[in-house]
Amino acid sequence: MQYLAPHDQQDCGLTCLRMVANYYGRLYSNFHLRKISYVGRQGVSLYNLGKAAEHLGFKTIIGELSLTFLTTKAKLPCILFWDKSHFVVLYKISSNIKRKKTFHIADPGRGKIKLDEDIFTKYWLAGEKKGFALFLEPTQLFYDYSTETETSNNKRSIFHFFKQYFFKYRKNYFQVILSMLFAAGVSLIPPFLTQSIVDYGIANKDTNFIILISAFQIILFVSGVISDIIRSHLLLHIGARINSSILSDFLIKMMKLPLSFFEAKASGDIMQRMNDHQRIENFVTSTLLTTIFSFVNMGVFLFILNKYDPAFMIIFVIGSVASICWTLLFMNWRKSIDYKRFRELSNSGDKLFELVNGISEIKLNNFENYKQWEWQEIQVKLFKINISNMSLEQYQKIGANFIDQVKIIIITFVAAQAVMSQEITLGVMLSISYIIGQLNIPVKQMADFFNGAQNASVGLERMNEVFVEEEEEKRHILDNSDNPINFSEFSINIKDLNFQYEGPDSTYVLKNVSFKIPKGKVTAIVGSSGSGKTTLLKLLLKFFDPTSGKIQLGKLDLANISPKDWRAKCGAVLQEGYIFSDTIKQNIIMGDEYYDIDRLVNAVEMANIGDFISQLPLHFETKIGPLGMGLSVGQKQRVLIARAIYKNPEFLFFDEATSALDAKNEYVIMENLNRFFQDKTVVVVAHRLSTVKNASQIVVLEEGEVVEIGTHYELINNEGTYFNLVKNQLELGG
């Protein structure tokens, strides 16, 4: 069983499936398995994991079984549900002479480990009598399953990546290569100068010759330093350019992805992927070019060494190959450590963000010690990972240095024997020693090259998970550029709409929803918490695609309309609306370069926040948001309402837009909004009676289904679900 490391915190289940598939001879990318297993931010369920395995061609059984059954009848490898929150692969059960069982586990978070029966039982059964396991047996379909379904871009190598940026900055690279060739030429001369000083200058006691050669050596040294300075400057310039390009390309791509991508990723995972670009940049601009330069030098020096005596070259090559092989032995271990570090750094970032943003709740509930211990536990894990990494590097260096020293001792002994037998001169021996010293530099750099290549490859693999995601703009068919369609002419028709967040066998959040949102009218959507109101709004804004059914603008399917074109016509105030760290003005006009000051003033007056802004010293230029002045929840909502009004869209979607406002502010704002809503298509999600009673129609949702549609008075007279909602609200108000 080969251990494979997870890419993200929530990928333990996928990684287990990858390991089992690899055990039977088929290795799939993390990206491909994500697409067929419906991974969310909490990971994947055992049921969906089994469905994904069946998709690959496995015959699967999910069982709740006892330890006795597992040890006597279970077919291995299998995937175990571990400690009620994790997945591991059990691939072997062995017994010693005393018949004590040892369980061999491949844990995505820890690697391959061995556990005794007590520890295994503790984590698998987790206090219960039985534990859950997923058994997989490959069928012929597994071996016939086409890997062509995987995205080819996901297999892009670091060298393909280098090629992409090489052509972009090829002129700068050409200058670097010229400086390297010059430096390589300069480095060829010193061994011959050393030989001439010993064999001619010292032998003939020619002081003038020695002074001349020494002066020439100084000139070569200065030339080499100047060449290094020029090369370093060029590499610094290229590195800064590539660093900016990689990060910009990543951000541009990420901004084009659908909301579902961000819903499935922890923020720490995304931030760590952005940090991976530094690894790639270091390899492309430094490690790779330095290694190429070293190989050029190595080839030249090996040629000279062969001219002196082929035996010296053979000994050096054998020793160097052994040293490089020793380094390569640790690459899989190193890759495993790197993935563990990525996961814990991501987790650490999430927890630190949580500590800072949740500090008021932490203090309110005397939660400081628990959160501190939680964060420190992650730091302990990172410390252990760093210790493992240091140990690995020490083993690499000690073994490589030992082999190099043995190689040098053998060459020195052979050279000394050759001098004593007068096969070579003492000057030649000193020249050989200099060449060996120069050749050892690129050999040692090979370890850095392999480590850098692996770092860059792992980083690129993680970044590629973003680059291979389908952009939401590519999902539409309709071209609206030549003959723009006036969307405001159409009503919105929802037909047999169904939606699930986590795959075909998960709970339906919306079920068979059908109704019409008439153009130029206000439609209110009400219902108890969790009835699917916010989800429906997100579908209308094209944040998610329906599982089945249609949303139409007249006869146009919303799925075929560009999200960018559609949202340009939409304004929204969502529950999780965000205030950016910028001025009040920029938070309302949202990057409008040629903003209309009258429109801006009108928007803040309609949102009833003009008086508050006028009292501030900098007025509209006051900085707000996480890095600016703090706002109350009600003030934030009013800024968000002003943002939607300023946009002056044809369609408006409000999700509890006034829930944090007091009765007076809400009354004033609703009066203003009712005027603003004229001739606009508006969808309002709200609990408050005052917000929805004047709507042209009210849609009542219950457990994801439409149970009533009508006006306020019609629904009150029906005495159904809406009547009970209003009655409960009035009783609570009374």
N, C-alpha and C positions, 0 to 999 in steps of 0.2 A: 504494500500500500504506500503510494507516494503522497507525501504531505503537500497540500496546496494551501496558500495563505489567502484569506479574504481581502477584498478591496475596501469594503466599507464596514461600519459597525454592525449593520443589519444583514450582512451577507453570510452569516454562519451556516444557514440552511442551504443556500445555493452552493457554498463551498463544499459542504458534505456531499451534495449530489455530484459536483464536479469530480471529487475524489473517487466516488464509486464508479462513475462513468469512465474515468481514466483507468481505474483498476481493470475494467473489462475492455480497455483498448481504444476508447474514444474520448478525446479531450475537447471540451467545449469552452468557449469564452464566457466570462462572467456576464457580459452584455447580452449574449444570446439567451442564457438561462433566465436573466431578469425579464426578458420579453415574454417568456412562456410561463412564468410562475407568479406574476402579479405581486411583486415585492413592494411593500409600503414602508413607511418610516419605522414601523415596528418590526420589520422583517417579513418573513413568509410563514404561513401556517403549515402544520404538518400535512393537512389535507391538500393544500395547493402544491406543496412540495411533491406529494404523491402524484398529483395530476400532471405536473411538469415531467416527472419521471416516465409516466405513461406516454406522454407526448414524444419522448425520446426513444420509446420502444421497449421500456421495461414493463414487466408484469409486476404489479405492486400489491402489497397487503399491509394495511395499517392495523396493528394489533395492540391490545392492552393485555400484557402477559406477566407472569410471575418470573422471578429470577431462575427458578428451576427449569421452566420451559425454555427460557433464553439460553441457558447453558447446555441443555441436552438436545433440543430439537431445532433450534433456530439456524437458518442458513446465513452465513456471513460472507461478505460484509453487509451490515445493515446500519441504518441511521437511527439514533436514539434521541428522544426528547429529554434534554439534560437539565436538571435543576430548575425545572418549570419555566425556563426562559432562554434555552440555548439548544444547539444541536451538535452532536458529535458522531463520528463513525466508529463503530465497533467492528474491527476487522480480524480479531483473533482472540481465542481463549485458550490459555495453556495451563498445565498443572505440573507441579514439581513432585518430588519423590513422596512428600508428605500429603500429596493430593490437595494442596492448597492452590486455588485458582488465581491466575493473573489475567487481567483484562487489558488487552492492547487497544488503546484508543487513539484515533487521529482527531485532535481537538483543533478546530480552526483558530482558536484564540491562543493555544499553548503549544501546538505541534504534536508530535507523536509521544505518547506517555504510556506508562504501565501503572495499573492500579490494582491493589489487593481487593478482595471481595467486600470488605467492610466499607472502604472508601467508595468503591464503585456503587454499592447498594445505596449509600447515603445520597449520592448525587443523582442517580438514575431514578430511584423510587421516590426520593424527596419526601419521606415520611409516609408514603402510601404503601399498600400491599402489592400493587402492580404498577408497572411503568409502560410507557408508550414507545413503540418502535415501528419503523418503516422498513419493510423487507422488499428488496428489489432483485428481480431475476431477469437477465436480458433475454429477449426473444429475437427471432430473425429480423424483426422490424428495427431493432436496435442497431444491428449491423448494416441494415439497408438504409438507415436514416441519413439523409444528405446533409453534409456539413456546409454545402453551398448556401444554405439558408442563413449562414452567419454573414455579417457585414464584412466585406473585404477590407474596408478602411480600418477595421479593428486590428488587422494583422500588419498594419504599417510599422515598419521597423524604425529604429533610431537613425539608421543610415539613410533611409528614405526621407526622414525628417531633416537630416543634415543637408541632403541634396536640395530640398526645397529652399532652405535659407542660404545655401551656398550660392545659388544662382541669383538670389536677391542682392547679395553683397560680394559677388565674385571679384570685382575690381579690388576691394579691400583685401580679400583672401589672396589674390595674386601678389599683392605687395608683401603680404606676410610670408608667402612661400619664397619670394625672391630673397627676403632677409634671412630666411632659414637656410637657403642654398648657400648664401654668402657665408653664414656662420659655419655651415658644414665644411665649406672649403677652407676656412681659416683653421678649423679644428684638426685638419689633416696634417698641418705643417709641424706642430710642436714635437711629435715623436721623432721626426727626422732631425730636427734641431738638437734634441737631447742626445741622439746618437752621434751627431757630428761633433758636439762639444766634448763628449767622452772619448770617442775614437780618434778625433783629430786634434781638437784644442788642447785637451789634457795630455794626451799621449805625446804631442809635439811641444807642449808647454808654450803654446802660442796665445799670449794674453790678448793681443789685438783681435784675434779671431773670436775668442770667447766674449770680448766686449761687444763686437759687432753682432754676434748671434743673440746676446742678451738684449741689445737695443732693438733688434728685430722682433724678439719675443714681446717686448714692451709695446711695440707698435701693434702687433697682432692682438695683444690683450686689450688695448684701448679700442681697436676696431671692433672686437667682439662685444665689448661693453656697449659701444654706440649702437651696434646692430641689435643687441638685446633691448635697449631703450626704445628704439624705433618699433621693434616687433611688439613690445609690451604696450606701447601707445596705440598701435593699430588694433591689437586684440581688445584693449579696453574700449576703443571706439566701436568695434564690431559687437562686442559683448553687450554694450549699452543699447545698441540698435536692436539686436536680436532679443534681448530681454524685454524691451518695450513691445516688439512685434509679437512675441509669443503670448505675452499677457493680454495684449490688445485683441489678438485673434481669439483667444480663449473667452474673453469677456463679450466680444461681439457675438460669438457663437452661443454663449450661455444666454444672452439677452433674447435670442431668437427661439429659445426652447419653450415648450408649453408649460403651463403652471404645474401640470402633473409631475414633471421632472423634479421640481423643487419641493413638491408635497412629499415625494418619496425619499428625499435626501435630507440628512441632518446638516445644519449649517456648518458644523465643524468639518464634515467631509468635503464640502465644497471649498472651504477656505484652505484645507490641506492640499487639495488638488491645485489650487492657484499657487501655492508655495512650491509645487513640484516643478514649475517652469524654471526655477533657479538651477535645479540639477541638470536639466536639459541644456540650458544656456552655458553652464560651466563646462559640460562635456563638449558641446559643439564649438565653443570659442577657445577653449584652453586644452583640455585633456587630449582631444582627438588630434589637434594640430601638433601639440608637443610630441605625441607618440609618433606621428608621421615623420617629424624632424628627427627623432631619436632613431627610427628605422633607417632613415637615409644615412645617418652617421654610422649606425651599426653595420650596414652593408659595406660602406667604404672601409671601416676599420677591420672587418672580417677579411676583406680582400687583401689588405696589407698584412694581416696576421698570417694568412695563408701563404703569402709570398715569403715570409720569413721561414715558416715551417708549418705544413698542414697539420702536424700533430697538435700544435697549440690551438689551432682553430677547432679541431675535432673535440678536444677536451673541453674547451669553452662552450661549444654548442651543446654537448651532452649535459654539462652542468647547468646551463641556462634552461634547457628544456625541462630538466628535473625540477628546477626552482619554479618555473611557470606552472608545471603540473601540480606541484604542491599548493600553489596559490589557488588554482582552479578547484581543488578538492573542497574548498570552503564556500563556494559560490551559492549553493542551494541553502546552506545554513544562513548565510548572510542575507539572502533574499527573504527568508522566513522572518528574520529579525526585523528587516526593513518594513515588512507589512505589519508586524506587530507594533512597531513604533508609530507608523502612520495611524493605525487604529486608535492607539492610546493618546496620541497628540490631538487627534480629532475629538476624542471624548473629553480630553482635558480642556480644549477650547470651548466646547459646548457647556461644560460645567462652570467654567470661569465666567462665560457670558451670562449664565443663569444666576451665578452669585452676584454679579454686578447689577443686573436688571431686577433681580428679585430681593434686593437687600432689605427693602421696607417690610416685606412679608416675613423674611427670615428673622428680623429683629422683633417684629410684632409677636411671633410665635416662639421666641427663644430657641430658634432653630440653628443658631450659629455653630455649635459644636458638631452637630450631625453633618451639616454641609461642609464644614472644615475637614472632618474625618473622611467624608466621601471624596473630596478633592485630593486629600493627602494620600488616600489609597491609590488613586490613579498615579500620583507622583512616585509612589513606591514601585508600582508596576513599571513606570518609565525608567526608574533607577535600575531595576533588575534587567530591563532590556538593554540599557546602556552598558551595564556591567558585562552582559553576554556579548555585546558588540565589541567591547574592549578586549575581552578574552579571545574572541575570534581573531581580531587584528594582531594580538600578541602571538597567537599560534602561527598565523600566516607569516609574520615578520621573522620570528625566531627560526622557524623551519627554513624559510628562504635564505636568511642570512647564514645559517649553518651550511647549507648547500653551496652558497657563494664562497664562503671562506674555504671550504674543502677544495673547491675548484681552483681558487687562487693559489692555495698551498701546493697542489699538484702541479700547476703550471710553473710556479716558481721553482719547484724541485727539478722539473724536467729542464727548465731553462738554465738552472745552475749547473746541472750535469753537462749540458751542451757547451757552456762556457768553459768548464774544466777540460772537456775533450776538444776544445778549440774549434767546435763546429760553428759557433757564433761568437761575436765579440761581446765585451761587457756593455758597450753602448747599445748593441742590439737588445740585450737583456733588459736594460733600463727602458728602452723604447717599447718593448713588449709589455713591461709592467705598466707604463703609461697607457698603452692601448687597452689593456685589460681593465684598468681603472675607468677609462672612458666607456668601455663596452658594458660595464656593470651598471652604469647610470640608466640606459634604456631598459635593461633587464628588470631593474627595480621599478622603473616607470610602468612596466607591463602590469604590475599588480594594481597600480593606480588606474591604468587604462581599463582593466577588466572591472574594477570596482565602479569606476565612473560610468562605463557602458551599462553595467547592471542598474545603477542608480537612475540613469537617464531612461533606460528601457522600462523600468518599473514605473517611473514617473510618467512616461509617455503612454504606457498602458492605462494608467489611471485617468490621464487627461483625455485619452481617446474615447473613454466611456462618455465623455461630454461631446466630443467631435462627431461621433457616429450616431448620436441621437437625431431623430428626424425633427427638422424645424417645423414649427406650427404653420408657417406661411406656405410650406410645400404641400400641405394637406388639402388645400382648396383647388378648385378647378376653374371657377369663373374668373375671367379676365375683365376687370372693371376699369382698366386704365384708358382705353380708347373711347368708350361710350359710358361714362359714369352713370350709375343707376341711382335714382333718387329714392333712397330707402324709405323716406318719410311717407311716401305714397301708399305704403303697404301696412296692413295689419300683421301681427305675429300670430301664426297658427301653430299650436302644439298638438301633435298627433301621436297617440299611443307611446308616449315617452317613458322609457325605463332607464334606470341608471344604477350601477354598482361601482363601488370604489375598488374592490379587491378581487376582481375576477368573476368568472361565470357562476361559481357556486357560492359566492358571498351573498350577504343580505341585500335585498333591493332597497335603496334609499328612496327611489321614486318608482312607482308602479302604475303603468297604464294611464299616465297623466295626459288628458286631452282637454284643451279649452282654447279660446281665442282671446288675444289681447288686442282690442280694437285700436286703430290708429287715432291719434289725437285725443285719447281718453286716458283716465287714470284707473289702473287696475290694482287693487290691493290684494295681497296674499297673506292670510292669517292662518294660525294653527298653533298647537302646543309645541314646546321645545322638542327638537329632533324630528319634526314631521317632514323635513326636506325643503323648507322654504329657501334657505341660503344656498343650498345645492342647486335648486332650480334657477336661482339668479345667476350662479356661476356658469351654468349651462347656457343661459341666455347671452352671457358675455363671452362665450366660446373659450372659457378657461378649461373646460373639459368637453370631451365628445360624448354624446349619448351612447349608452350600451345598445339600445335599439329605439326605434321610433324616429320622429322627425320634428325639427323646429323649422318653420318656413316663414319667409317674408313674402306674403302673397303666394306665388307658386315657386319662388326661389328657395332651394334648400340652404339653410344657414351653414351647413357643413361645407358647401361649395364656395362660400364667400370668404375672402381674405379676412383673417382676424384683425389685421391692421386697418383695413378699410371700414370694417364694421365698428370697431371701437372708436374710430375717428368720429363716428356719428353718435356715440354713446357717452353719457356722463353717469357716474356712479358714486354713491357713498356707501361703502361697505363697513361691516362691523369692525374688521381689522384694518381699516384705512390707516395709512401711514403718513406721519408728519416728518418731512426731511429736515436735516440739519442745514437750514438755509433761512433766508429772510421770509417774512410773512408774504411779501409780494411774490417771491419765486415759488412759494408753496401754493399760491393760488393760481398764478398764470402758467405754472408748470413748463418753463422753458420757452414761452412765447417771446421770440426775439423782438417783435414789433407789437408789443402789448398796447392795449387801448386803456388809458388811465380812467376814462369815464366808465368803461365796462367794469374795470376793477373796483372802482368806488361803488358802483351799483351792486356788484356781487357781495361786497362786505356789508352793505346796508341791508340787502335782502336777507343775508344770513345773520343780521342783528349783532354784528361784532364790530361795527364801525366805531362806537363809543369807546370800546376797550382799546382799539388800535390807536385812536386819537390821543389817549392818555399816556401812551408810551413815548419816551424821549425821541426814539428814532422812527416812530410811526411804522410805515410799511417796511422800512429797512431793518426792523428789529429781528434779530436772529432767534429762531425757535427750533424745536426738535431736540434730539438726544444731546447735541452739543451746544444748545442755545437755551433760551429762557423756557422754563417749564410752563406747561399749560394744563389747566384742568381738563377732565374728560369732556365736559360740556363745551369748553372753548375749542378743543380739538375738533369736535363734531361740527362746530360752526365754521371753522376754517375749511373743513372738507366739503361742507355744503356750499361755501363760497367758491371753492374750486370747481365744483360741478356747475354752478350757475355761470361762472365766468366762461366756461367752455361753450355754453349756449348750444347744447347738442339737440338732436332731433328725438333721441330716446334717452330716458332717464330711469335709473335703477337705484332705489333707495332701500337699504337693509338696516332697519332700526336706526335711521339717521338722526332721530331726535330722542333716543331712549335715555340719554344722560342729561337732558335739558329740564329745567324747572318749568312749571305750568305756564308762567308768564312768557318766558322766552319761546317756548314751544308754540304758544298761541300766535305771537307776533310773526314767527318764522313761517308757520303753516299758512297764515293769511297771505304773506308775501309769496310763498311757493305756489299757492293756488292760482295766483295771478300769473306767475312764471310758467305754470304747467299748461297754459292755454295753447291749444293746437300742437301739443307735444304728446308723444306716446310715453306714458309713465307707468312703471311698476314699483309699487311700494310694499315692502315687507315690514310689518309692525305688529306690536301687541296692543298698543294704546288705541282706545276707541276714538279719541279725538283725531288721530292721524288717518284713520281708514273710513270713517263713517260717510265722508263726502265723496268717496270714490265712485266711479261710474259702475264698476262691478267689483264684487269681493269674491275671491276664490278661497275656499277653506280646504286646507290640507290636513290629513290625519294619517299618520304612519305611512307617509309617502303617496297617499292616494287622494284624489279630489273627491270630497264628500258632499260639497255644496257650492253652488255658484249663484250669485244674485246681488241685488243692492242691499244696503244696510237694512232698510225697512222690510224688504221681502224676506230676508233671512231671519229677522227678528220674529216676523209673523209665523215662519215655519217652525220656530221653537226647536231647532236642531242643534248641531254642534256649535255653530256660531252663536246662537242664543245662549248656550251654556257658557261659552267663553266670555261673552259680554256680561252675563249675569254674575259670574265669578269675579270679574274685574270690578264691577260696581259694588259688590258685597265687600271686596277687599278695600275699595276706596272709601266705602261708608264706615 
